[in-house]
């Protein structure tokens, strides 16, 4: 569903300090999400795999509110584990996890030309990466009054409307929606809401 980041994340009483990590947030959609959440008073952890880019992005958002950089590569399980431990040492809970990290490697006009290696790399970041980050941060989300996970999907994930645009990317976003449903089913009994959202077309660097 479409999402107004500010109202959807900030409308509920999540406690005195609302804490939100955002993956791949050094630019584009993730950067803007960090800006909006910080301006609403959330304590934001801006996650990026590149130390310099992430640090500069967090510094650029200081006027918006509390934004801290955390190094995180969603395609690297050791990096994810390390980031989860770092956050666990810094805060006692997480309220919102926004899985924004994604890659678009294929622009082939047809699945017939798709390199299987591109599909594997795309799934590793866009699907497996989201799963490993959500699993690693889940214990902290369970300590929230109303934990939330928001996975950034895409309109190209809708099977009945899917055409031949970027087959690996499209396939990965459909799989991401399935991962979302799996976590949502588990989260129901634990007070954690899990959703996929599509931001619509955005002029950003993929």
GROMACS elastic network, one bead per residue, 0.5 to 0.9 nm:
[ bonds ]
;  ai    aj funct       b0    kb
    1   195     6  0.80697   500
    1   196     6  0.68299   500
    1   197     6  0.50582   500
    1   198     6  0.64343   500
    1   199     6  0.89531   500
    2   196     6  0.88083   500
    2   197     6  0.55855   500
    2   198     6  0.57106   500
    2   199     6  0.65423   500
    2   200     6  0.80635   500
    3     6     6  0.86142   500
    3     7     6  0.83752   500
    3     8     6  0.66080   500
    3   197     6  0.62429   500
    3   198     6  0.74331   500
    3   199     6  0.71899   500
    4     7     6  0.56980   500
    4     8     6  0.57687   500
    4     9     6  0.82062   500
    5     8     6  0.54037   500
    5     9     6  0.58952   500
    5    10     6  0.79901   500
    5    33     6  0.70840   500
    5    36     6  0.75505   500
    5    37     6  0.75750   500
    6     9     6  0.56767   500
    6    10     6  0.57142   500
    6    11     6  0.78044   500
    6    33     6  0.85902   500
    6    36     6  0.65133   500
    6    37     6  0.63251   500
    6    40     6  0.71456   500
    7    10     6  0.52363   500
    7    11     6  0.52270   500
    7    12     6  0.87454   500
    8    11     6  0.59448   500
    8    12     6  0.81719   500
    9    12     6  0.72642   500
    9    37     6  0.81707   500
    9    95     6  0.89412   500
    9    96     6  0.73250   500
    9   148     6  0.78914   500
   10    13     6  0.76641   500
   10    14     6  0.80066   500
   10    18     6  0.84510   500
   10    37     6  0.80130   500
   10    40     6  0.74158   500
   10    41     6  0.88806   500
   10    42     6  0.82713   500
   11    14     6  0.86782   500
   12    15     6  0.89086   500
   12   146     6  0.78404   500
   13    16     6  0.82424   500
   13    18     6  0.89486   500
   13   145     6  0.78743   500
   13   146     6  0.79277   500
   14    17     6  0.75487   500
   14    18     6  0.61383   500
   14    95     6  0.68293   500
   14   144     6  0.69294   500
   14   145     6  0.54501   500
   14   146     6  0.58660   500
   14   147     6  0.79459   500
   15    18     6  0.63772   500
   15    95     6  0.88374   500
   15   144     6  0.78961   500
   15   145     6  0.67672   500
   15   146     6  0.88271   500
   17    41     6  0.81697   500
   17    42     6  0.67830   500
   17    43     6  0.69791   500
   17    95     6  0.88326   500
   18    41     6  0.76546   500
   18    43     6  0.60154   500
   18    44     6  0.84438   500
   18    93     6  0.87620   500
   18    94     6  0.72637   500
   18    95     6  0.57825   500
   18    96     6  0.78083   500
   18   144     6  0.87527   500
   19    42     6  0.56895   500
   19    44     6  0.58903   500
   19    45     6  0.76809   500
   19    91     6  0.83157   500
   19    93     6  0.73831   500
   19    94     6  0.51216   500
   19    95     6  0.52516   500
   19    96     6  0.64110   500
   19    97     6  0.85738   500
   20    34     6  0.85935   500
   20    37     6  0.80979   500
   20    42     6  0.68103   500
   20    43     6  0.62292   500
   20    45     6  0.60966   500
   20    46     6  0.85709   500
   20    94     6  0.61879   500
   20    95     6  0.59541   500
   20    97     6  0.56188   500
   20    98     6  0.73322   500
   21    34     6  0.85183   500
   21    43     6  0.84367   500
   21    44     6  0.56513   500
   21    46     6  0.60167   500
   21    47     6  0.67051   500
   21    70     6  0.86191   500
   21    94     6  0.78624   500
   21    95     6  0.88202   500
   21    96     6  0.68465   500
   21    97     6  0.53687   500
   21    98     6  0.63767   500
   21    99     6  0.84862   500
   22    25     6  0.59704   500
   22    30     6  0.65039   500
   22    31     6  0.84977   500
   22    33     6  0.78145   500
   22    34     6  0.69179   500
   22    44     6  0.73922   500
   22    45     6  0.62922   500
   22    46     6  0.54593   500
   22    47     6  0.57460   500
   22    48     6  0.86223   500
   22    96     6  0.85257   500
   22    97     6  0.62779   500
   22    99     6  0.62367   500
   22   100     6  0.66083   500
   22   101     6  0.84283   500
   23    26     6  0.85630   500
   23    30     6  0.68830   500
   23    45     6  0.85664   500
   23    46     6  0.67109   500
   23    48     6  0.62103   500
   23    49     6  0.88957   500
   23    72     6  0.74806   500
   23    73     6  0.84963   500
   23    74     6  0.79133   500
   23    97     6  0.83451   500
   23    98     6  0.64978   500
   23    99     6  0.54436   500
   23   100     6  0.52104   500
   23   101     6  0.52840   500
   24    27     6  0.74245   500
   24    28     6  0.88137   500
   24    29     6  0.88638   500
   24    30     6  0.60915   500
   24    31     6  0.80699   500
   24    46     6  0.76059   500
   24    47     6  0.55856   500
   24    49     6  0.72043   500
   24    54     6  0.86048   500
   24    72     6  0.80804   500
   24    73     6  0.82148   500
   24    74     6  0.85952   500
   24    99     6  0.81225   500
   24   100     6  0.60464   500
   24   102     6  0.77387   500
   25    28     6  0.71682   500
   25    29     6  0.72134   500
   25    32     6  0.79824   500
   25    33     6  0.79029   500
   25    34     6  0.71040   500
   25    46     6  0.55735   500
   25    47     6  0.57004   500
   25    48     6  0.59553   500
   25    54     6  0.75177   500
   25    57     6  0.79326   500
   25    58     6  0.89607   500
   25   100     6  0.74206   500
   25   101     6  0.76777   500
   26    30     6  0.67525   500
   26    31     6  0.54032   500
   26    46     6  0.70279   500
   26    47     6  0.72535   500
   26    48     6  0.60201   500
   26    49     6  0.89827   500
   26    50     6  0.85723   500
   26    53     6  0.61637   500
   26    54     6  0.51043   500
   26    55     6  0.82058   500
   26    56     6  0.79338   500
   26    57     6  0.51520   500
   26    58     6  0.75127   500
   27    30     6  0.61044   500
   27    32     6  0.75971   500
   27    53     6  0.86209   500
   27    54     6  0.87081   500
   27    57     6  0.73080   500
   27   204     6  0.83207   500
   27   205     6  0.80393   500
   28    31     6  0.54303   500
   28    32     6  0.64952   500
   28    33     6  0.87814   500
   28   202     6  0.85876   500
   28   203     6  0.82967   500
   28   204     6  0.53571   500
   28   205     6  0.65804   500
   28   206     6  0.84820   500
   29    32     6  0.52037   500
   29    33     6  0.61128   500
   29    34     6  0.86428   500
   29   100     6  0.77548   500
   29   199     6  0.84268   500
   29   202     6  0.79066   500
   29   204     6  0.73005   500
   30    33     6  0.50598   500
   30    34     6  0.62314   500
   30    35     6  0.86838   500
   30    46     6  0.82464   500
   30    47     6  0.89877   500
   30    98     6  0.85493   500
   30    99     6  0.89319   500
   30   100     6  0.61305   500
   30   101     6  0.79559   500
   31    34     6  0.51688   500
   31    35     6  0.63278   500
   31    36     6  0.88277   500
   31    46     6  0.78339   500
   31    57     6  0.74488   500
   31    58     6  0.87639   500
   31    61     6  0.85712   500
   32    36     6  0.62200   500
   32    37     6  0.86056   500
   33    36     6  0.52005   500
   33    37     6  0.61166   500
   33    38     6  0.84419   500
   33    98     6  0.89111   500
   34    37     6  0.52538   500
   34    38     6  0.59301   500
   34    39     6  0.84095   500
   34    44     6  0.64225   500
   34    45     6  0.80521   500
   34    46     6  0.67973   500
   34    58     6  0.89086   500
   34    61     6  0.79684   500
   34    64     6  0.88211   500
   34    67     6  0.75997   500
   35    38     6  0.52711   500
   35    39     6  0.60913   500
   35    40     6  0.87240   500
   35    44     6  0.87516   500
   35    61     6  0.62948   500
   35    62     6  0.89504   500
   35    64     6  0.59764   500
   35    65     6  0.78685   500
   35    67     6  0.84400   500
   36    39     6  0.51632   500
   36    40     6  0.64387   500
   36    64     6  0.78070   500
   37    40     6  0.51103   500
   37    41     6  0.66551   500
   37    42     6  0.55691   500
   37    43     6  0.79645   500
   37    44     6  0.71012   500
   37    64     6  0.86438   500
   37    65     6  0.84747   500
   38    41     6  0.51687   500
   38    43     6  0.62907   500
   38    44     6  0.60880   500
   38    61     6  0.81988   500
   38    62     6  0.86894   500
   38    64     6  0.56171   500
   38    66     6  0.59047   500
   38    67     6  0.66666   500
   39    42     6  0.73361   500
   39    63     6  0.85365   500
   39    65     6  0.55372   500
   39    66     6  0.84270   500
   40    64     6  0.85772   500
   40    65     6  0.80333   500
   41    44     6  0.88664   500
   41    64     6  0.87346   500
   41    65     6  0.65479   500
   41    66     6  0.74926   500
   42    65     6  0.76834   500
   42    66     6  0.70194   500
   42    67     6  0.85901   500
   43    65     6  0.75827   500
   43    66     6  0.50885   500
   43    67     6  0.62217   500
   43    68     6  0.80016   500
   44    65     6  0.83306   500
   44    66     6  0.61229   500
   44    68     6  0.62914   500
   44    69     6  0.85107   500
   45    58     6  0.85231   500
   45    66     6  0.84696   500
   45    67     6  0.57907   500
   45    69     6  0.56446   500
   45    70     6  0.62469   500
   45    87     6  0.85882   500
   46    54     6  0.70728   500
   46    55     6  0.86839   500
   46    57     6  0.79872   500
   46    58     6  0.64610   500
   46    67     6  0.65325   500
   46    68     6  0.58520   500
   46    70     6  0.60586   500
   46    71     6  0.83700   500
   47    50     6  0.89921   500
   47    54     6  0.68041   500
   47    68     6  0.84489   500
   47    69     6  0.58838   500
   47    71     6  0.56250   500
   47    72     6  0.55932   500
   47    73     6  0.82681   500
   47    83     6  0.88666   500
   48    51     6  0.71188   500
   48    53     6  0.75602   500
   48    54     6  0.53446   500
   48    55     6  0.87532   500
   48    69     6  0.76700   500
   48    70     6  0.68057   500
   48    71     6  0.53794   500
   48    72     6  0.52614   500
   48    73     6  0.65881   500
   48    74     6  0.88384   500
   48   101     6  0.85786   500
   49    53     6  0.83785   500
   49    54     6  0.73972   500
   49    70     6  0.85185   500
   49    71     6  0.53978   500
   49    74     6  0.79324   500
   49    79     6  0.86482   500
   50    53     6  0.54575   500
   50    54     6  0.59172   500
   50    55     6  0.84264   500
   50    71     6  0.69863   500
   50    72     6  0.81159   500
   50    73     6  0.82650   500
   51    54     6  0.52618   500
   51    55     6  0.60049   500
   51    56     6  0.85657   500
   51    69     6  0.84268   500
   51    70     6  0.83199   500
   51    71     6  0.62505   500
   51    72     6  0.89923   500
   52    55     6  0.52339   500
   52    56     6  0.61547   500
   52    57     6  0.85629   500
   53    56     6  0.52698   500
   53    57     6  0.61395   500
   53    58     6  0.86968   500
   54    57     6  0.50964   500
   54    58     6  0.61852   500
   54    59     6  0.85484   500
   54    69     6  0.60200   500
   54    70     6  0.76153   500
   54    71     6  0.74080   500
   55    58     6  0.52282   500
   55    59     6  0.61628   500
   55    60     6  0.86372   500
   55    68     6  0.81445   500
   55    69     6  0.57622   500
   55    70     6  0.83540   500
   55    71     6  0.89640   500
   56    59     6  0.50554   500
   56    60     6  0.61502   500
   56    61     6  0.88063   500
   56    69     6  0.88688   500
   57    60     6  0.50656   500
   57    61     6  0.64899   500
   57    69     6  0.81111   500
   58    61     6  0.52288   500
   58    62     6  0.65064   500
   58    67     6  0.57416   500
   58    68     6  0.58742   500
   58    69     6  0.57304   500
   59    62     6  0.53845   500
   59    63     6  0.85016   500
   59    67     6  0.78243   500
   59    68     6  0.81830   500
   59    69     6  0.85702   500
   60    63     6  0.74220   500
   60    64     6  0.86794   500
   61    64     6  0.53339   500
   61    65     6  0.70220   500
   61    66     6  0.81923   500
   61    67     6  0.65739   500
   62    65     6  0.54836   500
   62    66     6  0.63662   500
   62    67     6  0.60978   500
   62    68     6  0.85837   500
   63    66     6  0.82630   500
   64    67     6  0.80024   500
   70    83     6  0.67352   500
   70    86     6  0.80595   500
   70    87     6  0.81918   500
   71    79     6  0.76197   500
   71    80     6  0.87502   500
   71    82     6  0.87418   500
   71    83     6  0.65982   500
   72    75     6  0.88632   500
   72    76     6  0.81957   500
   72    79     6  0.55934   500
   72    80     6  0.58973   500
   72    82     6  0.81195   500
   72    83     6  0.60085   500
   73    76     6  0.54684   500
   73    77     6  0.79928   500
   73    78     6  0.87337   500
   73    79     6  0.57133   500
   73    80     6  0.64843   500
   73    83     6  0.89579   500
   73   101     6  0.88889   500
   73   125     6  0.89286   500
   73   129     6  0.84095   500
   74    77     6  0.70372   500
   74    79     6  0.72509   500
   74    80     6  0.61177   500
   74   101     6  0.73831   500
   74   124     6  0.85242   500
   74   125     6  0.62991   500
   74   126     6  0.87570   500
   74   128     6  0.82840   500
   74   130     6  0.70225   500
   74   132     6  0.74460   500
   74   133     6  0.65819   500
   75    79     6  0.81909   500
   75    80     6  0.81652   500
   75   121     6  0.89246   500
   75   124     6  0.61040   500
   75   125     6  0.52655   500
   75   126     6  0.87962   500
   75   128     6  0.75841   500
   75   129     6  0.52798   500
   75   130     6  0.88677   500
   75   132     6  0.86327   500
   76    79     6  0.52727   500
   76    80     6  0.63811   500
   76    81     6  0.88133   500
   76   129     6  0.79135   500
   77    80     6  0.50828   500
   77    81     6  0.61988   500
   77    82     6  0.85700   500
   77   129     6  0.82753   500
   77   132     6  0.71174   500
   77   133     6  0.84957   500
   78    81     6  0.51224   500
   78    82     6  0.60779   500
   78    83     6  0.85587   500
   79    82     6  0.50984   500
   79    83     6  0.61102   500
   79    84     6  0.86016   500
   80    83     6  0.51263   500
   80    84     6  0.61633   500
   80    85     6  0.86689   500
   80   129     6  0.88276   500
   80   132     6  0.73141   500
   80   133     6  0.61490   500
   80   136     6  0.70783   500
   80   137     6  0.89782   500
   81    84     6  0.51606   500
   81    85     6  0.63004   500
   81    86     6  0.86356   500
   81   132     6  0.87997   500
   81   133     6  0.82575   500
   81   136     6  0.64826   500
   81   137     6  0.89302   500
   82    85     6  0.51921   500
   82    86     6  0.61620   500
   82    87     6  0.87224   500
   83    87     6  0.61767   500
   83    88     6  0.84366   500
   83   136     6  0.88454   500
   84    87     6  0.52222   500
   84    88     6  0.60210   500
   84    89     6  0.86248   500
   84   133     6  0.82080   500
   84   136     6  0.60543   500
   84   137     6  0.59579   500
   84   140     6  0.88035   500
   85    89     6  0.61665   500
   85    90     6  0.86533   500
   85   136     6  0.88449   500
   86    89     6  0.52363   500
   86    90     6  0.63675   500
   86    91     6  0.88033   500
   87    91     6  0.59448   500
   87    92     6  0.82986   500
   87    93     6  0.86685   500
   87    94     6  0.87376   500
   87   137     6  0.87268   500
   87   140     6  0.88138   500
   88    91     6  0.55045   500
   88    92     6  0.62226   500
   88    93     6  0.74505   500
   88    94     6  0.89494   500
   88   137     6  0.86936   500
   88   140     6  0.71857   500
   89    92     6  0.75215   500
   91    94     6  0.75800   500
   91   140     6  0.86736   500
   92   140     6  0.69093   500
   92   143     6  0.75178   500
   92   144     6  0.89097   500
   93   139     6  0.81921   500
   93   141     6  0.60355   500
   93   142     6  0.76366   500
   93   143     6  0.52349   500
   93   144     6  0.57510   500
   94    97     6  0.73506   500
   94   137     6  0.78544   500
   94   138     6  0.85598   500
   94   139     6  0.87495   500
   94   140     6  0.52235   500
   94   142     6  0.79391   500
   94   143     6  0.70908   500
   94   144     6  0.60262   500
   94   147     6  0.70637   500
   94   148     6  0.87306   500
   95   140     6  0.81051   500
   95   141     6  0.57919   500
   95   142     6  0.85517   500
   95   143     6  0.81859   500
   95   144     6  0.53634   500
   95   145     6  0.75948   500
   95   146     6  0.66257   500
   95   148     6  0.60991   500
   95   149     6  0.84632   500
   96   141     6  0.73340   500
   96   144     6  0.88062   500
   96   146     6  0.86665   500
   96   147     6  0.58906   500
   96   149     6  0.57362   500
   96   150     6  0.75204   500
   97   134     6  0.76742   500
   97   137     6  0.79512   500
   97   141     6  0.79952   500
   97   147     6  0.82223   500
   97   148     6  0.62955   500
   97   150     6  0.62229   500
   97   151     6  0.83088   500
   98   101     6  0.89158   500
   98   148     6  0.83646   500
   98   149     6  0.59164   500
   98   151     6  0.59487   500
   98   152     6  0.74564   500
   99   102     6  0.86288   500
   99   129     6  0.88705   500
   99   130     6  0.61657   500
   99   133     6  0.79852   500
   99   134     6  0.81061   500
   99   149     6  0.75362   500
   99   150     6  0.61683   500
   99   152     6  0.61261   500
  100   126     6  0.88049   500
  100   130     6  0.85244   500
  100   150     6  0.83237   500
  100   151     6  0.64243   500
  100   152     6  0.52353   500
  100   153     6  0.83164   500
  101   125     6  0.72634   500
  101   126     6  0.68984   500
  101   129     6  0.82021   500
  101   130     6  0.79282   500
  101   152     6  0.81125   500
  102   122     6  0.77755   500
  102   125     6  0.59456   500
  102   127     6  0.86468   500
  102   129     6  0.87453   500
  102   152     6  0.86275   500
  102   169     6  0.88845   500
  102   206     6  0.79656   500
  103   121     6  0.85273   500
  103   122     6  0.61466   500
  103   125     6  0.67882   500
  103   126     6  0.67184   500
  103   169     6  0.75441   500
  103   206     6  0.63670   500
  104   107     6  0.79215   500
  104   122     6  0.69860   500
  104   166     6  0.77117   500
  104   168     6  0.78892   500
  104   169     6  0.57133   500
  104   206     6  0.60514   500
  105   118     6  0.63790   500
  105   119     6  0.83476   500
  105   121     6  0.82846   500
  105   122     6  0.69624   500
  105   166     6  0.81608   500
  105   168     6  0.77690   500
  105   169     6  0.74405   500
  105   206     6  0.85471   500
  106   109     6  0.89710   500
  106   114     6  0.72381   500
  106   115     6  0.82809   500
  106   118     6  0.67389   500
  106   119     6  0.81784   500
  106   122     6  0.87765   500
  106   165     6  0.89721   500
  106   166     6  0.54234   500
  106   167     6  0.71747   500
  106   168     6  0.63924   500
  106   169     6  0.70577   500
  107   110     6  0.85669   500
  107   114     6  0.87132   500
  107   165     6  0.71667   500
  107   167     6  0.79026   500
  107   168     6  0.88079   500
  107   169     6  0.89286   500
  108   111     6  0.71375   500
  108   112     6  0.85486   500
  108   113     6  0.62003   500
  108   114     6  0.64177   500
  108   164     6  0.84815   500
  108   165     6  0.74966   500
  108   166     6  0.60554   500
  108   167     6  0.75474   500
  109   112     6  0.84477   500
  109   113     6  0.74716   500
  109   114     6  0.87250   500
  109   164     6  0.63214   500
  109   165     6  0.63787   500
  109   166     6  0.70542   500
  109   167     6  0.82954   500
  110   113     6  0.56718   500
  110   114     6  0.69120   500
  110   164     6  0.55509   500
  110   165     6  0.73032   500
  110   166     6  0.76748   500
  110   167     6  0.70017   500
  111   115     6  0.85615   500
  111   164     6  0.69518   500
  111   165     6  0.87449   500
  111   166     6  0.80174   500
  111   167     6  0.56624   500
  111   168     6  0.79846   500
  112   115     6  0.86490   500
  114   117     6  0.85081   500
  114   118     6  0.72900   500
  114   119     6  0.75765   500
  114   166     6  0.87268   500
  114   167     6  0.72920   500
  114   168     6  0.74253   500
  115   118     6  0.53631   500
  115   119     6  0.67735   500
  115   120     6  0.89932   500
  115   168     6  0.88806   500
  116   119     6  0.50015   500
  116   120     6  0.62719   500
  116   121     6  0.87144   500
  116   168     6  0.85714   500
  117   120     6  0.50169   500
  117   121     6  0.61939   500
  117   122     6  0.84910   500
  118   121     6  0.51510   500
  118   122     6  0.60181   500
  118   123     6  0.85482   500
  118   168     6  0.69682   500
  119   122     6  0.50674   500
  119   123     6  0.60933   500
  119   124     6  0.85076   500
  119   167     6  0.82700   500
  119   169     6  0.77091   500
  119   171     6  0.84174   500
  119   172     6  0.80443   500
  120   123     6  0.52386   500
  120   124     6  0.61247   500
  120   125     6  0.89177   500
  120   168     6  0.83781   500
  121   124     6  0.50766   500
  121   125     6  0.66085   500
  121   126     6  0.86157   500
  122   125     6  0.55163   500
  122   126     6  0.58435   500
  122   127     6  0.78226   500
  122   168     6  0.64998   500
  122   169     6  0.65571   500
  122   172     6  0.67052   500
  123   126     6  0.51864   500
  123   127     6  0.50745   500
  123   128     6  0.62596   500
  123   129     6  0.80485   500
  123   168     6  0.78118   500
  123   169     6  0.81220   500
  123   171     6  0.83274   500
  123   172     6  0.54889   500
  123   173     6  0.87442   500
  123   175     6  0.83659   500
  123   176     6  0.88958   500
  124   127     6  0.59553   500
  124   129     6  0.58587   500
  124   130     6  0.88224   500
  125   128     6  0.59712   500
  125   130     6  0.71532   500
  125   172     6  0.89891   500
  126   129     6  0.59234   500
  126   130     6  0.63367   500
  126   131     6  0.89829   500
  126   169     6  0.81500   500
  126   172     6  0.60889   500
  126   173     6  0.70499   500
  126   175     6  0.86860   500
  126   176     6  0.69571   500
  127   130     6  0.52996   500
  127   131     6  0.63611   500
  127   132     6  0.88484   500
  127   172     6  0.62505   500
  127   173     6  0.75165   500
  127   175     6  0.65836   500
  127   176     6  0.52466   500
  127   177     6  0.89944   500
  127   179     6  0.74221   500
  128   131     6  0.50282   500
  128   132     6  0.61811   500
  128   133     6  0.85949   500
  128   176     6  0.86079   500
  128   179     6  0.89823   500
  129   132     6  0.52905   500
  129   133     6  0.61580   500
  129   134     6  0.85077   500
  130   133     6  0.52851   500
  130   134     6  0.60475   500
  130   135     6  0.85037   500
  130   151     6  0.77924   500
  130   176     6  0.78408   500
  130   179     6  0.83565   500
  131   134     6  0.52370   500
  131   135     6  0.60762   500
  131   136     6  0.85650   500
  131   176     6  0.87332   500
  131   179     6  0.71190   500
  131   180     6  0.87844   500
  131   183     6  0.87787   500
  132   135     6  0.51138   500
  132   136     6  0.60683   500
  132   137     6  0.86191   500
  133   136     6  0.51286   500
  133   137     6  0.61305   500
  133   138     6  0.83375   500
  134   137     6  0.52613   500
  134   138     6  0.57151   500
  134   149     6  0.78324   500
  134   183     6  0.85372   500
  135   138     6  0.52089   500
  135   139     6  0.79518   500
  136   139     6  0.72512   500
  136   140     6  0.86120   500
  137   140     6  0.56117   500
  137   141     6  0.64217   500
  137   142     6  0.89685   500
  138   142     6  0.62034   500
  138   143     6  0.88895   500
  139   142     6  0.52133   500
  139   143     6  0.68763   500
  140   143     6  0.53113   500
  140   144     6  0.71691   500
  140   147     6  0.88162   500
  141   144     6  0.54094   500
  141   145     6  0.87088   500
  141   146     6  0.81554   500
  141   147     6  0.51680   500
  141   148     6  0.73565   500
  141   149     6  0.85809   500
  141   192     6  0.73619   500
  142   145     6  0.79295   500
  142   146     6  0.81400   500
  142   147     6  0.64570   500
  142   187     6  0.89494   500
  142   190     6  0.68218   500
  142   191     6  0.73908   500
  142   192     6  0.70675   500
  143   146     6  0.85051   500
  143   147     6  0.77762   500
  144   147     6  0.52117   500
  144   148     6  0.88260   500
  144   191     6  0.85034   500
  144   192     6  0.85013   500
  145   191     6  0.76056   500
  145   192     6  0.88348   500
  146   191     6  0.57998   500
  146   192     6  0.60117   500
  146   193     6  0.76623   500
  147   187     6  0.88689   500
  147   190     6  0.87794   500
  147   191     6  0.64794   500
  147   193     6  0.63957   500
  147   194     6  0.86046   500
  148   187     6  0.89994   500
  148   191     6  0.85368   500
  148   192     6  0.53209   500
  148   194     6  0.57921   500
  148   195     6  0.80871   500
  149   180     6  0.87090   500
  149   183     6  0.88598   500
  149   184     6  0.87279   500
  149   192     6  0.73983   500
  149   193     6  0.62990   500
  149   195     6  0.63728   500
  149   196     6  0.84369   500
  150   180     6  0.85653   500
  150   193     6  0.84281   500
  150   194     6  0.59795   500
  150   195     6  0.51333   500
  150   196     6  0.57431   500
  150   197     6  0.69155   500
  151   176     6  0.78241   500
  151   177     6  0.81932   500
  151   180     6  0.71488   500
  151   194     6  0.78125   500
  151   195     6  0.62224   500
  151   197     6  0.62578   500
  151   198     6  0.86631   500
  152   173     6  0.87417   500
  152   176     6  0.87727   500
  152   195     6  0.87118   500
  152   196     6  0.58284   500
  152   197     6  0.52311   500
  152   198     6  0.59539   500
  152   199     6  0.74099   500
  153   156     6  0.84670   500
  153   157     6  0.71779   500
  153   173     6  0.56505   500
  153   174     6  0.80519   500
  153   176     6  0.69883   500
  153   177     6  0.71121   500
  153   196     6  0.57922   500
  153   197     6  0.55264   500
  153   198     6  0.51412   500
  153   199     6  0.79118   500
  154   157     6  0.56175   500
  154   158     6  0.80382   500
  154   170     6  0.80050   500
  154   173     6  0.63773   500
  154   174     6  0.84385   500
  154   196     6  0.86621   500
  154   197     6  0.72646   500
  154   199     6  0.72462   500
  154   200     6  0.71836   500
  154   201     6  0.87490   500
  155   158     6  0.59678   500
  155   161     6  0.84259   500
  155   162     6  0.85244   500
  155   170     6  0.86972   500
  155   173     6  0.86090   500
  155   198     6  0.62781   500
  155   199     6  0.86650   500
  155   200     6  0.71634   500
  155   201     6  0.88177   500
  156   159     6  0.77521   500
  156   161     6  0.72845   500
  156   162     6  0.57615   500
  156   163     6  0.79031   500
  156   165     6  0.78773   500
  156   166     6  0.89019   500
  156   169     6  0.83129   500
  156   170     6  0.53941   500
  156   171     6  0.84575   500
  156   173     6  0.73154   500
  156   174     6  0.78886   500
  157   160     6  0.89806   500
  157   161     6  0.81400   500
  157   162     6  0.67861   500
  157   169     6  0.85352   500
  157   170     6  0.53560   500
  157   171     6  0.67692   500
  157   172     6  0.77333   500
  157   175     6  0.80312   500
  157   176     6  0.84430   500
  157   177     6  0.76723   500
  158   161     6  0.55042   500
  158   162     6  0.59077   500
  158   170     6  0.85322   500
  158   173     6  0.85618   500
  158   174     6  0.66732   500
  159   162     6  0.50571   500
  159   163     6  0.86053   500
  159   174     6  0.72630   500
  160   163     6  0.87854   500
  162   165     6  0.78873   500
  162   170     6  0.76389   500
  163   166     6  0.89135   500
  163   167     6  0.83694   500
  163   170     6  0.88455   500
  164   167     6  0.60592   500
  164   170     6  0.85719   500
  165   168     6  0.88490   500
  165   169     6  0.83497   500
  165   170     6  0.71986   500
  166   169     6  0.54534   500
  166   170     6  0.60367   500
  166   171     6  0.85556   500
  167   170     6  0.50582   500
  167   171     6  0.59428   500
  167   172     6  0.84261   500
  168   171     6  0.51834   500
  168   172     6  0.60797   500
  168   173     6  0.87018   500
  169   172     6  0.51082   500
  169   173     6  0.62909   500
  169   174     6  0.87676   500
  170   173     6  0.52983   500
  170   174     6  0.63958   500
  170   175     6  0.87449   500
  171   174     6  0.52222   500
  171   175     6  0.62955   500
  171   176     6  0.86265   500
  172   175     6  0.50390   500
  172   176     6  0.60741   500
  172   177     6  0.87644   500
  173   177     6  0.63589   500
  173   178     6  0.87949   500
  174   177     6  0.52383   500
  174   178     6  0.66925   500
  174   179     6  0.89410   500
  175   178     6  0.50698   500
  175   179     6  0.63494   500
  175   180     6  0.86401   500
  176   180     6  0.61443   500
  176   181     6  0.87257   500
  176   196     6  0.81385   500
  177   181     6  0.63534   500
  177   182     6  0.87730   500
  177   195     6  0.84334   500
  177   196     6  0.63300   500
  178   181     6  0.50995   500
  178   182     6  0.63686   500
  178   183     6  0.88444   500
  179   182     6  0.51026   500
  179   183     6  0.63789   500
  179   184     6  0.85287   500
  180   183     6  0.53093   500
  180   184     6  0.59957   500
  180   185     6  0.86204   500
  180   194     6  0.63914   500
  180   195     6  0.62240   500
  180   196     6  0.63893   500
  181   185     6  0.61343   500
  181   186     6  0.87617   500
  181   194     6  0.75951   500
  181   195     6  0.77214   500
  181   196     6  0.86300   500
  182   185     6  0.52974   500
  182   186     6  0.66338   500
  182   187     6  0.87180   500
  183   186     6  0.51522   500
  183   187     6  0.59533   500
  183   188     6  0.87121   500
  183   192     6  0.89637   500
  183   193     6  0.86871   500
  183   194     6  0.65114   500
  183   195     6  0.89417   500
  184   188     6  0.62221   500
  184   192     6  0.75398   500
  184   193     6  0.62023   500
  184   195     6  0.71219   500
  185   188     6  0.56367   500
  185   189     6  0.80342   500
  185   194     6  0.84784   500
  186   189     6  0.65315   500
  186   190     6  0.72423   500
  186   192     6  0.83567   500
  187   191     6  0.60250   500
  187   193     6  0.60531   500
  187   194     6  0.70005   500
  188   191     6  0.57633   500
  188   192     6  0.61501   500
  188   193     6  0.67140   500
  188   194     6  0.86444   500
  189   192     6  0.77678   500
  190   193     6  0.87468   500
  198   201     6  0.86804   500
  199   202     6  0.73850   500
  201   204     6  0.89249   500
